Amino acid sequence: MLKIYPKKCTKCSKGFSKGIVIDGGQEYYCSEKCCLEQHKEEKVFPIKDKLVTYSEFLKIIKEDQDIFNEEEIFEWYAFTEWYVPDLQNGEAAYDSVGTKVYATFNIHNYIWDEQQ
């Protein structure tokens, strides 16, 4: 059985089903570790009218959960979960090491198979 995932991590290239999406899908990360490694100390995360590092961003949201609504952070940052059936027509999925595959649903045994 081929296990496929709807997203591919921007940093490590592995396929995954839950993780971080940045800037409406410009970047995807399977973990905070990958996001931290990708951005290191870059000040690229907008919050409170300034740019902060990812480490600073995590500290701010840990201290103030209400900031998601006040600053509209949810528009560019989210931790969420995806499912293979969410894929649009012809959209590729990824296996556990990030290789692109095109999935079809096998109704007879309810598993996902790689297209031939």
Kinemage of the C-alpha trace (Angstrom):
@kinemage 1
@onewidth
@group {chain A} dominant
@subgroup {mainchain}
@vectorlist {calphas} color= white
{ca met a 1} P 0.000 0.000 0.000
{ca leu a 2} L 1.333 3.405 -0.979
{ca lys a 3} L 0.878 6.060 1.699
{ca ile a 4} L 0.583 9.540 0.285
{ca tyr a 5} L 0.255 12.972 1.852
{ca pro a 6} L -1.372 16.154 0.560
{ca lys a 7} L 1.507 18.515 1.424
{ca lys a 8} L 5.294 18.593 1.089
{ca cys a 9} L 7.531 20.328 3.635
{ca thr a 10} L 9.389 23.348 2.258
{ca lys a 11} L 12.434 22.539 4.416
{ca cys a 12} L 12.854 18.747 4.577
{ca ser a 13} L 10.739 17.828 1.494
{ca lys a 14} L 8.874 15.040 3.311
{ca gly a 15} L 5.178 14.477 2.715
{ca phe a 16} L 2.857 15.289 5.626
{ca ser a 17} L -0.783 15.711 6.610
{ca lys a 18} L -0.585 18.229 9.456
{ca gly a 19} L 1.676 21.157 9.910
{ca ile a 20} L 2.237 24.850 9.354
{ca val a 21} L 1.122 26.860 6.353
{ca ile a 22} L 2.661 30.302 5.812
{ca asp a 23} L 1.369 33.108 3.605
{ca gly a 24} L -1.616 31.302 2.146
{ca gly a 25} L 0.379 28.313 0.940
{ca gln a 26} L 3.613 29.919 -0.185
{ca glu a 27} L 5.418 27.732 2.372
{ca tyr a 28} L 4.482 24.505 4.170
{ca tyr a 29} L 6.284 22.969 7.157
{ca cys a 30} L 5.766 19.576 8.764
{ca ser a 31} L 6.945 20.892 12.141
{ca glu a 32} L 7.997 24.007 14.016
{ca lys a 33} L 11.542 22.607 13.905
{ca cys a 34} L 11.580 22.749 10.095
{ca cys a 35} L 10.119 26.272 10.075
{ca leu a 36} L 12.743 27.415 12.602
{ca glu a 37} L 15.562 25.827 10.595
{ca gln a 38} L 14.325 27.363 7.329
{ca his a 39} L 14.064 30.897 8.652
{ca lys a 40} L 16.686 30.825 11.417
{ca glu a 41} L 16.871 34.438 12.589
{ca glu a 42} L 15.245 36.091 9.566
{ca lys a 43} L 12.796 38.802 10.523
{ca val a 44} L 10.035 37.857 8.105
{ca phe a 45} L 6.945 37.313 10.283
{ca pro a 46} L 4.691 40.399 10.513
{ca ile a 47} L 3.203 41.055 13.936
{ca lys a 48} L 2.307 44.266 15.784
{ca asp a 49} L 3.464 46.500 12.897
{ca lys a 50} L 6.947 45.000 12.794
{ca leu a 51} L 8.764 41.974 11.448
{ca val a 52} L 9.953 39.370 13.935
{ca thr a 53} L 11.842 36.068 13.800
{ca tyr a 54} L 9.901 32.822 14.028
{ca ser a 55} L 11.247 32.297 17.566
{ca glu a 56} L 9.979 35.735 18.601
{ca phe a 57} L 6.657 35.056 16.891
{ca leu a 58} L 6.168 31.787 18.831
{ca lys a 59} L 6.953 33.586 22.095
{ca ile a 60} L 4.436 36.367 21.352
{ca ile a 61} L 1.573 34.031 20.465
{ca lys a 62} L 2.297 31.840 23.496
{ca glu a 63} L 1.945 34.886 25.763
{ca asp a 64} L -1.126 36.332 24.017
{ca gln a 65} L -3.537 33.960 22.236
{ca asp a 66} L -5.921 36.848 21.435
{ca ile a 67} L -3.336 38.311 19.096
{ca phe a 68} L -4.507 35.923 16.337
{ca asn a 69} L -7.706 37.927 15.955
{ca glu a 70} L -6.300 41.372 16.747
{ca glu a 71} L -3.479 41.151 14.220
{ca glu a 72} L -5.273 38.886 11.705
{ca ile a 73} L -2.407 36.415 11.956
{ca phe a 74} L -4.682 33.615 10.818
{ca glu a 75} L -4.534 35.120 7.309
{ca trp a 76} L -0.850 34.262 6.874
{ca tyr a 77} L -0.056 31.635 9.529
{ca ala a 78} L -1.907 28.470 10.486
{ca phe a 79} L -1.286 25.066 11.980
{ca thr a 80} L -3.751 22.758 10.312
{ca glu a 81} L -4.437 19.310 8.915
{ca trp a 82} L -5.041 18.253 5.302
{ca tyr a 83} L -6.436 15.097 3.762
{ca val a 84} L -5.708 13.541 0.408
{ca pro a 85} L -9.400 13.774 -0.627
{ca asp a 86} L -9.064 17.575 -0.263
{ca leu a 87} L -6.837 17.659 -3.356
{ca gln a 88} L -8.267 19.439 -6.380
{ca asn a 89} L -8.565 17.849 -9.823
{ca gly a 90} L -5.207 16.524 -10.920
{ca glu a 91} L -3.315 18.010 -7.967
{ca ala a 92} L -0.306 15.940 -6.944
{ca ala a 93} L 0.304 14.433 -3.542
{ca tyr a 94} L 3.608 13.302 -2.001
{ca asp a 95} L 4.914 10.087 -0.531
{ca ser a 96} L 6.777 9.926 2.791
{ca val a 97} L 10.033 11.155 1.224
{ca gly a 98} L 8.412 13.895 -0.861
{ca thr a 99} L 8.233 12.218 -4.255
{ca lys a 100} L 5.299 13.576 -6.267
{ca val a 101} L 2.548 11.089 -7.011
{ca tyr a 102} L -0.886 11.437 -8.551
{ca ala a 103} L -3.506 9.679 -6.482
{ca thr a 104} L -6.663 7.892 -7.480
{ca phe a 105} L -9.149 6.433 -5.049
{ca asn a 106} L -9.580 2.677 -5.318
{ca ile a 107} L -13.197 2.217 -4.305
{ca his a 108} L -12.828 -1.578 -3.995
{ca asn a 109} L -10.404 -1.610 -1.093
{ca tyr a 110} L -10.461 2.025 0.089
{ca ile a 111} L -6.772 2.705 -0.162
{ca trp a 112} L -4.920 5.252 -2.232
{ca asp a 113} L -2.872 3.923 -5.126
{ca glu a 114} L -0.277 5.522 -7.341
{ca gln a 115} L -1.549 6.078 -10.887
{ca gln a 116} L 0.051 3.936 -13.538
